[in-house]
Structure formats: C-alpha cells, structure tokens
Amino acid sequence: ALTAHPSLVPQNKTSAYPTTSQGGVNGVYVAYTLDTNSAWISNPGAKFIMSVNLATGHTGSQIAMPQAPGPIAISPDGTTAYVGGRFTDTLTPVSLANDSVLPGITLNEPQSVDQIAITPDGRWAYVVDGGVSESVTPVNLVTKTVGTPIDVGPLPVGITLTPDGRFALVAIDGGSANTVEEVNLSSNP
C-alpha cells in the first residue's frame, strides 16, 4: 500500500522545470514534479510504474512495463518518464500524456541502470551502472542515441546534476574511499 501525506508535501512551489528525485527503498523508486504536485513510483516487484497525486494521496495511472522497472526520472517538461531496467541494459521512455511505453534505448555498457539524471533542457540523460562499470553513460534523448561512457572511477552508485546542467556529481562507492566525483559536462555531450 502506498500512502502520500499531503501535509508533508511543499505547497505552492513552482520551478522552471519539474524537479526529479530518486532513491531505492526496498527496491521501489520515486520521481516527482513540484509543478504538477505528483509523483511516479517505479515498482520492480509489480512490473509497473504508477502516479500518485501528492495533494490528495490518491493513486492514478498504472503503466505495465515490459521488464522489471528500476530507477525513474521525469523529463523537465513533465511529458516523459525514463525508466531504467533492473538487471538489463535498457532505458525505457514512457509517454505520460497517453500512458504508453515507447521503444527502449539499448545502452552499450551498463548491465543494470542504477540511477538516472536528466539535464534541465531535457536533451540528455546520464545513466549510472553501479555494477562492474566505472562510468556514466550519456544518452541523447532527442536522437535516442548512446554516447561514449564517461570514466568516473570504481562503483558509481548515484548521480545528480547541478541546476545549470553543467556538472554531474557522481557518488563513488570505491570500497573504503567513498567520494563524490565532479564531472564537467561541457566537455562531454
């Protein structure tokens, strides 16, 4: 059962583009937008993503996924969710306007999409594989093409972008040397 607590949700907040946040709690991921005051839940065990109205706590659309969904991020214009596949190399776009799953984008290197960050202009997604990879993979969301992986060090486990989209901050779980790697995206796609 999922319950939203409206009193805990910021009210009357606006931003130039939707804000996304994600994290895995018992394998469930969430992405939200302040502009629409809604969240999308990715539930790998149930093989669907689902919307939740944060003002009322009511659930909305449920969209069946072709594979167990993992991390989820919403495009800045709020029209598309990008869902990573658990234990697969696919980033799946989902049209939120008509609740339809679009053709997946096959990634070259990651074996499991662990985190996704989308640039403020919505043109690029940066995908983290927390498995054996030592890189973050850029994906052009306009052309649906995969760029050259960016080496960041052993075991990247999380990513966020600066508000201007110029830098990625990548959490590295390299054994005892937990660090944050700053990646200048202006020298990458």
N, C-alpha and C positions, 0 to 999 in steps of 0.2 A: 504494500500500500504506500502511495506517495501522498504526502500532505504538504502544502505550501502554507506558510504562516504570513499572511498579509502584513501584519504589524512589523515584521522584520524586513520587509522589502522597502527600499528607498522610494518614496512617493514624489511625484512632480519633478523628477530628474530628467534632464534632456541631455543629449550629446549629439555631436555632428554625425556620428555613425553608431550603429549598435556596438555594445561592448560585449566581448565574449570572455568567458572564464571556463575552465575545465579542471577536472580532477577526478581521480578514480576513488570511489569509496565502495569497497566490496564489489568492484567491477562495474559500477554504474557511473556514467559521466554526465555532465550538465554543461550546457551553453545557454547564455541568457542575453537579452537585449533590454536595456533600460527604456529605449524609445517605445517599445511595444509592451513593456512590463510582462514579458512572457519568458518562459524557459523551455528548452528542449532537452529531454532526458534520453540518453542512449543506454539501452539495457541489453548487454550481450547475452544474458541468460534467456531472455524472452525473444530475442531476434527482432526487435523493433525500436524505433525512436518515437517519442511521444511529447506533445506540447502540454504545458501547464500554464494557466493564467495565474500570475502571481498576485493579482489583486483579489481574486476570488478563491484561489486554491483549487479550482476545478481543472480536471484534465480535458484535453481536446483531442486533436488528431493523433492517431496511431498509424505509423507507416511501417509496414513489414520490410525488412532488409533481406537482401539475398545471402548475406553471411552474418555471422555474429558481429554486431557493431561494437566499435571501441570509442575512442575519443571523438568528440563532435565540436565543430566550430561553425559559426554563422557568418555569412558574408556581411560586410558593412552595410549593405543596403537592405539586409534582412530577408532577402528573397530565396537564398540558397543555404542549405546546411551541407557541410562537408564532413563525412563520417569515415573514420578510419576503420579498417577491418582488423579484428583481433586475429593474430597468427596468420595474416595474409598480407599481400603486398599491394592492396588496392585502396585508393581514396575514392569514395563514392559520393558524388553530388546528389542532393535531393532537392527538388523544387518544392518550396514551402507554399507557393501560391496554389499549386494543384495537387499537393501531397503525392508526387510521383518520384520514383527513383530513376535517375538518369544514368547513362553509361559510365562505368567506373574508369578511373585513371590508374593504369598499372604503373607502379613505381619500380625503378630499376634495382635499387639496393635494399631498402628495408624489407624485413620479413614480418614485421608487426608494427603497425602505426601506433605509437605510444602517446604522442602529443601533436597538436596542430596549432599553428598560429597564422593568421591571415593579416596581410598588410592593410593599413587604413584605406587605401584606394581600391582594395578588393582584387587586385590583379595577381597577387602571388600568395601561395600558401607555403609555409615552411614546416616540414614534417620530420619529427624525431622518431627514430627507431631505437628503443632502449635495449635492444638485444645485443648482438655482437658488433653492431655498427659503431663507427666513430665519427659519424657525420650527421648533418641535417640536409635534407633533400628539398630544394626549391621546386615548386610546381607552378607553372604558368596557368592560372585559372581561366584566362581568356582563350588561349590556344589549346589547353588541355595537354600540354607537353611537360615533360620532366627535365629539369636542368641538371647540371653537374653537382653531385653532392659536395657539401662544404665540410671539410675536416674540422672537427671541434674537440677531439680527444675522446678517451675511452668512456663508454657507458653514458651517453647523454640521456637524461631522464625527464627533462622539462624545458619548455621554451615560452618566452613572452617577447613581444616586440615593444619598442619604445613608441609613444603616441605618434611621433612623426614617421614611423616606419623605417627609420634609417639604421637602426641597430636591433639585433636579436640578442637576448640574454638567454644563454643556454646553461641549465643546471647539469653539472657533470658529477656522476657518482663513481669516480675512479678509485674505488677501494677506500683507503684512509684519506685520500686527497680530494675531498668534496670541494668543488669550486664552481664558480659561475664564469663562463666564457663569453666575452663580448665579441659579437661578430658584426663587422661593418658591412651592411648590405648594399651600400653604394658601389662596392667593388664586385658584387655578385648581382645576379638578376634581380 
